[in-house]
Amino acid sequence: MAQTAQPGLVREHAAHQRQRVTNIELFFDLVFVFAITQLSNFLLGHRTVVGALQAALLLVMVWLLWAYTTWVTNWFDPGKIPVRLLLLALMLVSLVLSAALPNAFRSSGLLVGSAYAVMQIGRSLFAVVALRGQPASSDYRPLARNFQRILAWCCVSGALAVVGGLVQGAGPRAALWLAAAGVDVLGGAFGFYTPGLGRSSTQEWNIEGGHFAERCQAFILIALGESIVVTGATLAGLLAGPLARPGAAHAPTVVAFLVAFGESAALWWLYFDRSAEDAARFIAASRDPGRLGRSAYHYIHPVMVGGIILTAAADDVLLAAPGAVGVSSTSWFILGGPALYVAGHLAFKLAIWRRISVPRVAALVVLGLLGLLAPHVTALALAACAAATVVAVALADHLSGHPAAAEADEGQGDLEG
């Protein structure tokens, strides 16, 4: 590789060899465990349509901050001191943002908006400076131009985020933050087109697909871990309170605990039993990994994360009141969580292998029909039906064999031919 102004910061992608996820990357992820917890708590405190939309917007902003950093650490070596210091600085700002999330639409708006801007602009500026001075013949010249374009787009999104934090009123603030997130989402779709700099192609995003897939898998695990923590913490509170009283009717709560755990396990199984590793191998062998990284991972994975957050909220209310009947917010949590997760996984498989999963489509239909039953049954009965639906999809996958090789051969031609 040609010498640069900052030699040695860029990873060298060895052919047919997956990059190792480093300890500092995993350490960076720990902040987002807290962020997911904060989003779950925000949702539990705002059980309305407006609250759900606000939580979704905050999730998109959190995801974009994490995902943009993941793209950077795929190109830059976290083992190098400057890159490590970048990640530690981003962690610090992320921690401030996460702490401010519960009051994002009230007193902490400027903190959230400013943290978003600092991370998006600061990270991109680091990359531009690190790649400055590349000779014209350098393999990393397109990467340098790409980050110049990204920096221009992030300056726009960062400005919108800060102005959103300054304005008063939840509505105007949400509109400006939605515009900021929209700029960062659409930037990738339009190749970060910038006047005078042109646009990037996905072929120029020469990521190591296996590493990128593994990083996104880690975020799914972070969200699932939050679901387990919510279940355990709620149960611990009940054991210290209502369940500690002799003679109390414990059976519904015990069953609710088993249902909540079983559903979390089924969500894990659905993604990690086969499709996670199969998709990682597929993107690693792809001739255009940047395209798959953008579609299957960058755009689709936050949908599954949103489903897990809804499921975690459902577990909390289910354990607290398993016998409640007809509570609309509880029903939406119970059915919306697995529905969003299954829909995201359906889109993920479609983006990778260009095939529609019939079991997942059927599961979405069943979950929709369960909505008709929701006003007439207990939360526990509804949750048991929803969990059984997810388990049925996982079982169907397991019984269908291991189609990855055939799907990969057929899908590779569709995607890259």
C-alpha positions in Angstrom: 0.0 0.0 0.0 1.3 3.5 -0.8 2.5 5.7 2.0 0.0 8.3 3.3 0.1 11.3 5.5 -1.1 8.9 8.3 0.6 5.6 7.4 -0.7 2.4 8.9 -4.2 3.6 10.0 -6.0 1.8 7.2 -6.7 -1.9 7.5 -5.3 -4.2 4.8 -8.1 -6.5 3.6 -6.5 -9.9 3.0 -8.3 -12.0 0.4 -10.5 -14.8 1.8 -9.6 -13.8 5.4 -12.1 -12.3 7.8 -10.9 -9.4 9.9 -11.0 -9.9 13.6 -13.4 -7.9 15.7 -11.2 -6.2 18.2 -11.7 -5.7 21.9 -12.0 -1.9 21.6 -14.9 -2.4 19.1 -16.6 -4.6 21.7 -15.8 -2.0 24.4 -17.4 0.7 22.2 -20.5 -1.4 21.9 -21.0 -1.3 25.7 -22.3 2.2 25.6 -25.1 1.1 23.2 -26.2 -1.5 25.7 -27.1 1.6 27.9 -28.7 3.3 24.9 -31.0 0.4 24.1 -32.0 0.3 27.8 -32.8 4.0 27.7 -34.9 3.6 24.6 -36.8 0.7 26.2 -37.5 2.8 29.2 -38.5 5.7 27.0 -41.0 3.5 25.3 -42.5 2.2 28.6 -42.9 5.8 29.7 -44.6 7.0 26.5 -47.2 4.3 25.6 -48.8 6.3 22.9 -48.5 6.4 19.1 -46.6 9.7 19.4 -44.3 8.1 22.0 -43.7 5.1 19.8 -42.8 7.3 16.8 -40.5 9.4 19.0 -38.8 6.2 20.2 -38.4 5.0 16.6 -36.8 8.3 15.6 -34.3 8.1 18.5 -33.5 4.5 17.6 -32.7 5.5 14.0 -30.4 8.2 15.3 -28.7 5.9 17.7 -28.3 3.2 15.0 -26.8 5.7 12.5 -24.2 6.8 15.0 -23.2 3.2 15.7 -23.4 2.0 12.0 -21.4 4.9 10.6 -18.7 4.1 13.2 -18.8 0.4 12.1 -18.1 1.4 8.5 -15.1 3.4 9.7 -13.7 0.6 11.8 -14.0 -1.7 8.9 -11.6 0.5 7.0 -9.4 1.9 9.8 -7.5 -0.4 12.2 -8.8 -0.1 15.8 -5.5 -1.5 16.9 -3.8 1.8 16.1 -3.6 4.4 18.8 -5.3 7.3 16.8 -8.3 5.0 15.9 -8.6 3.8 19.5 -8.6 7.4 20.7 -11.3 8.2 18.2 -13.5 5.3 19.5 -12.9 6.3 23.1 -14.0 9.9 22.3 -17.0 8.6 20.4 -17.9 6.4 23.4 -17.8 9.4 25.7 -20.1 11.5 23.5 -22.4 8.4 23.0 -22.6 8.0 26.8 -23.8 11.6 27.1 -26.3 11.2 24.4 -27.6 7.9 25.9 -28.1 9.6 29.3 -30.0 12.4 27.6 -32.4 10.1 25.6 -35.3 10.0 28.2 -35.7 13.8 28.1 -34.7 14.2 24.4 -38.0 15.9 23.6 -38.0 18.1 26.7 -34.9 19.5 28.5 -32.1 17.5 26.9 -32.8 18.2 23.3 -29.6 20.3 22.8 -27.5 17.6 24.4 -28.9 14.9 22.0 -28.6 17.1 18.9 -25.1 18.3 19.7 -23.9 14.8 20.5 -25.3 13.6 17.2 -23.5 16.4 15.3 -20.2 16.0 17.1 -20.1 12.2 16.4 -21.1 12.4 12.7 -18.9 15.4 11.8 -16.0 14.5 14.1 -15.7 10.9 12.9 -15.8 11.9 9.2 -13.3 14.7 9.8 -10.9 12.2 11.4 -11.2 10.0 8.3 -10.6 12.9 5.9 -7.5 14.0 7.8 -6.2 10.4 8.2 -6.5 9.8 4.4 -5.1 13.2 3.4 -2.1 13.2 1.1 -2.9 10.0 -0.8 -1.0 9.8 -4.1 -3.1 9.6 -7.2 -2.1 6.0 -7.7 -3.1 4.9 -4.2 -5.8 2.2 -3.8 -7.3 4.4 -1.1 -7.8 7.5 -3.2 -11.5 6.6 -3.8 -11.9 6.1 -0.1 -10.5 9.5 0.7 -12.9 11.1 -1.8 -15.8 9.1 -0.3 -15.1 10.5 3.2 -14.9 14.0 1.8 -18.4 13.5 0.4 -19.6 11.9 3.7 -18.2 14.9 5.7 -20.2 17.3 3.5 -23.4 15.4 4.1 -22.7 15.0 7.9 -22.2 18.7 8.2 -25.8 19.2 6.9 -27.2 16.5 9.1 -25.3 17.7 12.1 -26.5 21.3 11.6 -30.1 20.0 11.4 -29.6 18.0 14.6 -28.3 21.0 16.6 -31.1 23.3 15.4 -33.6 20.6 16.3 -32.1 20.5 19.8 -32.5 24.3 20.1 -36.1 24.7 19.0 -38.9 24.4 21.4 -41.7 21.9 21.0 -41.6 18.2 20.4 -43.2 18.5 17.0 -40.7 20.9 15.4 -37.8 19.1 17.1 -38.9 15.7 15.8 -39.3 17.2 12.3 -35.7 18.6 12.3 -34.2 15.4 13.7 -36.1 13.4 11.2 -34.6 15.6 8.5 -31.1 15.0 10.0 -31.5 11.3 10.1 -33.0 11.4 6.6 -29.9 13.1 5.3 -27.7 10.4 6.7 -29.9 7.6 5.5 -30.4 9.0 2.0 -26.7 9.9 1.7 -25.7 6.3 1.2 -28.6 5.7 -1.2 -27.4 8.6 -3.4 -23.7 7.8 -3.1 -23.2 10.9 -1.0 -23.4 13.0 -4.2 -21.7 16.3 -3.6 -21.2 19.1 -6.1 -17.6 19.3 -7.2 -16.9 15.9 -5.7 -19.3 13.6 -7.6 -20.8 10.5 -6.0 -19.5 7.2 -4.6 -20.3 3.8 -6.0 -20.8 0.8 -3.7 -17.8 -0.8 -5.5 -15.7 1.9 -3.9 -16.9 0.8 -0.4 -14.5 -2.1 -0.4 -15.5 -3.4 3.1 -14.5 -6.8 4.5 -18.0 -8.2 4.5 -17.5 -10.9 7.2 -16.3 -8.3 9.7 -19.2 -5.9 8.9 -21.7 -8.7 9.3 -20.2 -9.8 12.6 -20.4 -6.2 13.9 -24.1 -6.0 13.0 -24.7 -9.4 14.6 -23.2 -8.0 17.8 -25.8 -5.2 17.8 -28.6 -7.7 17.5 -27.1 -9.5 20.6 -26.9 -6.2 22.4 -30.6 -5.7 21.9 -31.5 -9.3 22.8 -29.4 -8.8 25.9 -31.5 -5.9 26.9 -34.6 -8.1 26.5 -33.1 -10.6 28.9 -32.1 -7.9 31.4 -35.6 -6.5 31.4 -37.1 -9.9 32.0 -34.7 -10.7 34.8 -34.9 -7.2 36.5 -38.7 -7.3 36.4 -38.8 -10.8 37.9 -36.3 -9.7 40.6 -38.5 -6.8 41.5 -41.5 -9.1 41.7 -39.6 -11.6 43.9 -38.8 -8.9 46.3 -42.4 -7.7 46.3 -45.6 -9.4 45.3 -44.1 -12.8 44.9 -42.5 -12.7 48.3 -45.9 -12.8 50.0 -47.0 -16.3 51.0 -50.2 -17.6 49.5 -50.1 -15.2 46.5 -51.1 -16.6 43.1 -47.7 -17.0 41.5 -48.5 -19.3 38.6 -49.4 -16.6 36.0 -46.2 -14.7 36.7 -44.1 -17.8 36.5 -45.7 -18.8 33.2 -45.3 -15.2 31.9 -41.6 -15.4 32.8 -41.2 -18.6 30.9 -43.1 -17.2 27.9 -40.9 -14.0 27.9 -37.7 -16.0 28.0 -38.9 -18.5 25.4 -39.7 -15.7 23.0 -36.3 -14.1 23.4 -34.7 -17.4 22.8 -36.8 -17.9 19.7 -35.8 -14.5 18.3 -32.2 -15.4 18.9 -32.7 -18.7 17.2 -34.4 -17.2 14.2 -31.4 -15.0 13.4 -28.4 -16.9 14.7 -29.2 -20.5 14.0 -28.4 -20.2 10.3 -29.0 -17.0 8.6 -26.4 -14.9 10.5 -23.4 -17.0 9.6 -24.7 -17.9 6.2 -25.2 -14.3 5.3 -21.8 -13.4 6.7 -20.1 -15.9 4.4 -22.2 -14.6 1.5 -21.3 -11.0 1.9 -17.6 -12.0 2.5 -17.6 -13.7 -0.9 -19.6 -11.0 -2.7 -18.0 -9.0 -5.5 -19.9 -5.9 -4.2 -19.9 -6.2 -0.4 -20.6 -2.5 0.0 -24.0 -2.9 -1.7 -25.0 -5.7 0.6 -23.6 -3.9 3.6 -25.8 -0.9 2.8 -29.0 -2.8 2.0 -29.1 -6.0 4.2 -27.3 -4.6 7.2 -27.2 -0.8 7.4 -30.9 -0.3 6.3 -32.6 -3.5 7.5 -31.0 -4.4 10.9 -32.4 -1.5 12.8 -35.9 -2.8 12.0 -35.1 -6.0 13.8 -33.6 -4.0 16.7 -36.8 -2.1 17.0 -38.7 -5.3 17.2 -36.5 -6.5 20.0 -37.0 -3.2 21.9 -40.8 -3.6 21.6 -40.5 -7.1 22.8 -38.5 -6.1 25.8 -41.2 -3.5 26.7 -43.8 -6.2 26.3 -41.9 -8.5 28.7 -41.9 -5.7 31.3 -45.7 -5.1 31.2 -46.4 -8.8 30.8 -44.6 -9.8 34.0 -46.2 -6.9 35.9 -49.8 -7.7 34.9 -50.1 -11.1 33.1 -53.9 -11.2 33.7 -54.7 -7.8 32.1 -57.3 -7.9 29.4 -57.8 -5.5 26.5 -55.0 -3.0 27.3 -54.2 -1.6 23.8 -50.6 -0.5 24.5 -49.8 -3.9 26.0 -51.3 -5.7 23.0 -49.3 -3.5 20.6 -46.1 -4.3 22.5 -46.8 -8.0 22.6 -47.7 -8.3 18.9 -45.7 -5.4 17.4 -42.4 -6.6 18.7 -42.3 -10.1 17.1 -44.0 -8.7 14.0 -41.4 -6.0 13.4 -38.6 -8.5 14.1 -40.0 -11.1 11.7 -40.6 -8.4 9.0 -37.1 -7.2 9.4 -35.7 -10.7 9.1 -37.9 -11.4 6.1 -36.4 -8.3 4.4 -32.9 -9.4 5.4 -33.3 -12.8 3.8 -34.8 -11.2 0.7 -31.9 -8.7 0.4 -29.3 -11.5 0.7 -30.8 -14.4 -1.2 -33.6 -12.7 -3.3 -36.2 -15.2 -1.9 -39.3 -14.6 0.1 -39.6 -16.7 3.2 -43.1 -18.2 3.3 -43.0 -19.1 7.0 -42.2 -15.5 7.8 -45.0 -14.1 5.7 -47.4 -16.6 7.3 -46.2 -15.5 10.8 -47.0 -11.9 10.0 -50.5 -12.9 8.9 -51.0 -14.9 12.1 -49.7 -12.0 14.3 -52.1 -9.7 12.4 -55.0 -12.0 13.1 -54.1 -12.2 16.7 -54.8 -8.5 16.9 -58.5 -9.4 16.5 -58.2 -11.6 19.5 -56.3 -9.2 21.7 -59.2 -7.3 23.2 -60.8 -10.5 24.5 -57.9 -12.5 26.1 -55.3 -11.9 28.8 -51.9 -10.5 28.1 -50.4 -13.8 29.0 -52.5 -15.7 26.5 -51.7 -13.2 23.8 -48.0 -13.4 24.6 -48.0 -17.1 24.5 -49.7 -17.1 21.1 -47.1 -14.6 19.8 -44.2 -16.6 21.2 -45.6 -19.8 19.7 -45.7 -18.1 16.3 -42.1 -17.1 16.4 -41.1 -20.6 17.6 -43.1 -22.1 14.7 -41.0 -20.1 12.2 -37.8 -21.2 13.9 -38.9 -24.8 13.8 -39.9 -24.5 10.1 -36.4 -23.1 9.4 -34.8 -26.0 11.2 -36.9 -28.7 9.5 -36.3 -27.2 6.0 -32.7 -28.3 6.0 -29.7 -26.0 5.3 -30.4 -24.2 2.0 -27.6 -21.6 2.3 -25.3 -23.1 -0.3 -27.9 -23.3 -3.0 -29.4 -19.9 -2.1 -25.9 -18.3 -2.2 -25.1 -19.8 -5.6 -28.4 -18.6 -7.0 -28.5 -15.3 -5.2 -25.0 -14.3 -6.1 -25.9 -14.2 -9.8 -29.1 -12.2 -9.1 -27.3 -9.6 -7.0 -24.1 -9.2 -9.0 -24.8 -10.4 -12.4 
